[in-house]
Amino acid sequence: LPGCPPKPEAVIDALTKLHKISREIVEDRTLSQKKNRCFTTSHKLYVRHSTNTGTYEQELLYQSSSTLDISSETFFKSKSPVSSYKLVN
C-alpha cells in the first residue's frame, strides 16, 4: 500500500489539522451557548449600602408564583440599584 507506514511529516500534519478542527468545534459550541443563555427568576434582589451601620442589606421583592424568563441582554441592561465602592487605605 502506498503511504504505509506514513511519513512523520504526514502524521504531524494530520494531528495539526485535527487539533484545529477540534478547537473550532469547541469555539462554535461556546458561542452558541452564550447566545442562547436565558435567566429564570421568580424574585428581584436589591443589595444596598446602609450609611448608618456600614453593612449591606438585602431586600427580596417576590413576584407572582409564575417564573419570569428574560434574556441575558435584558438581564444585564436592567437598572438594579447595586453600586460599587472604592477601597481606600
Buried (B, 14 or more C-beta within 10 A) or exposed (E): EEEEEEEEEEEEEEEEEEEEEEEEEEEEEEEEEEEEEEEEEEEEEEEEEEEEEEEEEEEEEEEEEEEEEBEEEEEEEEEEEEEEEEEEE
